[in-house]
Amino acid sequence: MLKTAAAITLMVLIDLAPSDAACHAEAPTAVYTAAQAAAGRQALQNNAFGACTDCHTMALTGRKGADGELPALSSLPAGAQQRIRNGGTIPPLVGAEFLRRWTSRSTRALTAELRRRFADTLSVETRLDLVACILQMSGAAAGSEPLTMETDVEIGRLTGDVR
């Protein structure tokens, strides 16, 4: 009887022990520094063309033209107002919708998107800082190595939202 109880206890302990794979699970990669994210947070409010929050809303959740989006539609540049009034949207920079769109895409793709849209108005450093801030606001941890234009890591691996 004692042997049976010991065997059952051992089996339960083996079942409860974390698997080798769980013990060696890869932690999310860190691809930007806290200083970059802090500079990006400043750039969200003040950069070469104004503030990202003007178009992407104060919560950075994008703009669909709904009543109550802040800042008010009338405060946006004329081109942005016309785009939204004609059914266009401004994409979110944070939140579930952003992660749905970007989880399986890479940091290189995100920096390339900002380069495509804002190469004439934002420096490379400011674009990288903004991406670092967006990553931080999406749940990615800062590390000791700075984000570069060559950094190419799937965003879901950084935010723990791997699909």
C-alpha positions as a Markdown table, in Angstrom:
| # | Residue | x | y | z |
|---|---|---|---|---|
| 1 | Met | 0.0 | 0.0 | 0.0 |
| 2 | Leu | 2.8 | 2.4 | 0.9 |
| 3 | Lys | 4.5 | 1.6 | -2.4 |
| 4 | Thr | 1.3 | 2.4 | -4.3 |
| 5 | Ala | 0.8 | 5.7 | -2.5 |
| 6 | Ala | 4.4 | 6.7 | -3.2 |
| 7 | Ala | 4.0 | 5.7 | -6.9 |
| 8 | Ile | 0.8 | 7.8 | -7.2 |
| 9 | Thr | 2.5 | 10.8 | -5.5 |
| 10 | Leu | 5.5 | 10.5 | -7.9 |
| 11 | Met | 3.1 | 10.3 | -10.9 |
| 12 | Val | 1.2 | 13.4 | -9.7 |
| 13 | Leu | 4.5 | 15.3 | -9.2 |
| 14 | Ile | 5.6 | 14.4 | -12.7 |
| 15 | Asp | 2.3 | 15.5 | -14.2 |
| 16 | Leu | 2.5 | 18.8 | -12.3 |
| 17 | Ala | 6.1 | 19.5 | -13.2 |
| 18 | Pro | 6.6 | 22.0 | -16.0 |
| 19 | Ser | 7.5 | 20.4 | -19.3 |
| 20 | Asp | 11.0 | 20.9 | -20.7 |
| 21 | Ala | 9.5 | 23.0 | -23.4 |
| 22 | Ala | 7.8 | 25.2 | -20.8 |
| 23 | Cys | 11.0 | 25.6 | -18.8 |
| 24 | His | 12.8 | 26.7 | -21.9 |
| 25 | Ala | 10.0 | 28.9 | -23.4 |
| 26 | Glu | 11.5 | 31.8 | -25.3 |
| 27 | Ala | 10.8 | 35.2 | -23.7 |
| 28 | Pro | 9.7 | 37.9 | -26.0 |
| 29 | Thr | 12.5 | 39.7 | -27.7 |
| 30 | Ala | 13.3 | 43.3 | -26.8 |
| 31 | Val | 14.2 | 45.4 | -29.9 |
| 32 | Tyr | 14.1 | 49.0 | -28.6 |
| 33 | Thr | 15.4 | 51.0 | -25.7 |
| 34 | Ala | 13.4 | 52.8 | -23.1 |
| 35 | Ala | 15.0 | 56.1 | -24.2 |
| 36 | Gln | 13.7 | 55.5 | -27.8 |
| 37 | Ala | 10.2 | 54.9 | -26.5 |
| 38 | Ala | 10.3 | 58.0 | -24.3 |
| 39 | Ala | 11.5 | 60.1 | -27.3 |
| 40 | Gly | 8.7 | 58.5 | -29.3 |
| 41 | Arg | 6.2 | 59.5 | -26.7 |
| 42 | Gln | 7.4 | 63.1 | -27.1 |
| 43 | Ala | 7.3 | 62.9 | -30.9 |
| 44 | Leu | 3.7 | 61.7 | -30.7 |
| 45 | Gln | 2.8 | 65.1 | -29.4 |
| 46 | Asn | 5.3 | 67.3 | -31.3 |
| 47 | Asn | 7.0 | 66.4 | -34.6 |
| 48 | Ala | 7.8 | 68.0 | -37.9 |
| 49 | Phe | 4.1 | 68.0 | -39.0 |
| 50 | Gly | 2.4 | 68.4 | -35.7 |
| 51 | Ala | 1.1 | 65.7 | -33.4 |
| 52 | Cys | 0.2 | 62.0 | -34.3 |
| 53 | Thr | -2.7 | 62.4 | -31.9 |
| 54 | Asp | -4.3 | 65.0 | -34.2 |
| 55 | Cys | -5.2 | 62.4 | -36.8 |
| 56 | His | -5.0 | 59.1 | -34.9 |
| 57 | Thr | -7.1 | 60.5 | -32.0 |
| 58 | Met | -5.9 | 61.3 | -28.5 |
| 59 | Ala | -6.1 | 57.6 | -27.5 |
| 60 | Leu | -4.2 | 56.6 | -30.8 |
| 61 | Thr | -7.0 | 54.2 | -31.6 |
| 62 | Gly | -7.5 | 55.6 | -35.1 |
| 63 | Arg | -10.3 | 57.6 | -36.5 |
| 64 | Lys | -13.5 | 56.4 | -38.3 |
| 65 | Gly | -15.4 | 59.7 | -38.4 |
| 66 | Ala | -17.6 | 58.8 | -35.4 |
| 67 | Asp | -19.1 | 61.6 | -33.2 |
| 68 | Gly | -17.0 | 62.3 | -30.2 |
| 69 | Glu | -13.6 | 61.4 | -31.6 |
| 70 | Leu | -11.0 | 63.8 | -30.1 |
| 71 | Pro | -9.6 | 66.0 | -31.2 |
| 72 | Ala | -12.6 | 67.2 | -33.2 |
| 73 | Leu | -12.6 | 66.5 | -36.9 |
| 74 | Ser | -12.8 | 70.2 | -37.7 |
| 75 | Ser | -9.4 | 70.7 | -36.0 |
| 76 | Leu | -7.6 | 68.4 | -38.5 |
| 77 | Pro | -5.8 | 69.5 | -41.7 |
| 78 | Ala | -8.2 | 70.0 | -44.6 |
| 79 | Gly | -7.0 | 66.9 | -46.4 |
| 80 | Ala | -7.5 | 64.6 | -43.4 |
| 81 | Gln | -11.0 | 66.1 | -42.9 |
| 82 | Gln | -12.0 | 65.4 | -46.5 |
| 83 | Arg | -10.6 | 61.9 | -46.4 |
| 84 | Ile | -12.6 | 61.0 | -43.3 |
| 85 | Arg | -15.8 | 62.7 | -44.6 |
| 86 | Asn | -15.4 | 60.6 | -47.7 |
| 87 | Gly | -15.5 | 57.4 | -45.7 |
| 88 | Gly | -11.7 | 57.0 | -45.2 |
| 89 | Thr | -10.3 | 56.1 | -41.9 |
| 90 | Ile | -7.1 | 56.8 | -40.0 |
| 91 | Pro | -5.6 | 53.5 | -38.7 |
| 92 | Pro | -5.0 | 52.8 | -35.0 |
| 93 | Leu | -1.5 | 52.9 | -33.6 |
| 94 | Val | -2.4 | 50.9 | -30.5 |
| 95 | Gly | -5.0 | 48.4 | -29.3 |
| 96 | Ala | -6.6 | 45.2 | -30.5 |
| 97 | Glu | -7.3 | 46.4 | -34.0 |
| 98 | Phe | -3.6 | 47.5 | -34.4 |
| 99 | Leu | -2.4 | 44.1 | -33.1 |
| 100 | Arg | -4.8 | 42.2 | -35.4 |
| 101 | Arg | -3.2 | 44.0 | -38.4 |
| 102 | Trp | 0.4 | 43.9 | -37.2 |
| 103 | Thr | 1.0 | 40.8 | -35.1 |
| 104 | Ser | 2.2 | 38.7 | -37.9 |
| 105 | Arg | 4.1 | 41.6 | -39.6 |
| 106 | Ser | 7.6 | 42.7 | -38.6 |
| 107 | Thr | 9.2 | 45.7 | -37.1 |
| 108 | Arg | 10.9 | 46.3 | -40.4 |
| 109 | Ala | 7.5 | 46.4 | -42.1 |
| 110 | Leu | 6.3 | 49.0 | -39.6 |
| 111 | Thr | 9.3 | 51.2 | -39.9 |
| 112 | Ala | 9.0 | 50.9 | -43.7 |
| 113 | Glu | 5.3 | 52.0 | -43.5 |
| 114 | Leu | 6.3 | 55.1 | -41.5 |
| 115 | Arg | 9.1 | 55.8 | -44.0 |
| 116 | Arg | 6.6 | 55.4 | -46.9 |
| 117 | Arg | 4.1 | 57.8 | -45.3 |
| 118 | Phe | 6.4 | 60.3 | -43.7 |
| 119 | Ala | 9.9 | 60.2 | -45.3 |
| 120 | Asp | 9.7 | 63.8 | -46.3 |
| 121 | Thr | 8.7 | 65.1 | -42.8 |
| 122 | Leu | 10.2 | 62.7 | -40.2 |
| 123 | Ser | 13.8 | 61.9 | -39.7 |
| 124 | Val | 14.9 | 58.3 | -39.5 |
| 125 | Glu | 15.5 | 58.7 | -35.7 |
| 126 | Thr | 12.0 | 60.1 | -35.1 |
| 127 | Arg | 10.4 | 57.3 | -37.1 |
| 128 | Leu | 12.4 | 54.7 | -35.1 |
| 129 | Asp | 11.4 | 56.5 | -31.8 |
| 130 | Leu | 7.8 | 56.5 | -32.8 |
| 131 | Val | 7.9 | 52.7 | -33.7 |
| 132 | Ala | 9.5 | 52.1 | -30.3 |
| 133 | Cys | 6.7 | 54.0 | -28.5 |
| 134 | Ile | 4.1 | 52.1 | -30.5 |
| 135 | Leu | 5.7 | 48.8 | -29.6 |
| 136 | Gln | 5.9 | 49.8 | -25.9 |
| 137 | Met | 2.2 | 50.9 | -25.9 |
| 138 | Ser | 1.3 | 47.6 | -27.5 |
| 139 | Gly | 3.0 | 45.6 | -24.7 |
| 140 | Ala | 6.5 | 45.0 | -26.0 |
| 141 | Ala | 9.3 | 45.4 | -23.4 |
| 142 | Ala | 12.3 | 47.7 | -23.8 |
| 143 | Gly | 15.7 | 46.2 | -23.9 |
| 144 | Ser | 19.3 | 47.4 | -24.1 |
| 145 | Glu | 19.7 | 47.4 | -27.9 |
| 146 | Pro | 18.2 | 50.2 | -30.0 |
| 147 | Leu | 15.7 | 49.7 | -32.7 |
| 148 | Thr | 17.2 | 50.2 | -36.2 |
| 149 | Met | 15.9 | 50.3 | -39.7 |
| 150 | Glu | 17.4 | 46.7 | -40.1 |
| 151 | Thr | 15.6 | 45.3 | -37.0 |
| 152 | Asp | 13.3 | 42.6 | -38.4 |
| 153 | Val | 11.3 | 40.8 | -35.7 |
| 154 | Glu | 7.6 | 39.7 | -35.8 |
| 155 | Ile | 5.6 | 42.1 | -33.7 |
| 156 | Gly | 3.6 | 39.3 | -32.1 |
| 157 | Arg | 6.8 | 37.9 | -30.7 |
| 158 | Leu | 7.5 | 41.2 | -29.0 |
| 159 | Thr | 4.0 | 41.7 | -27.6 |
| 160 | Gly | 3.3 | 38.1 | -26.7 |
| 161 | Asp | 0.5 | 38.0 | -29.2 |
| 162 | Val | 1.8 | 35.3 | -31.4 |
| 163 | Arg | -0.9 | 33.7 | -33.6 |
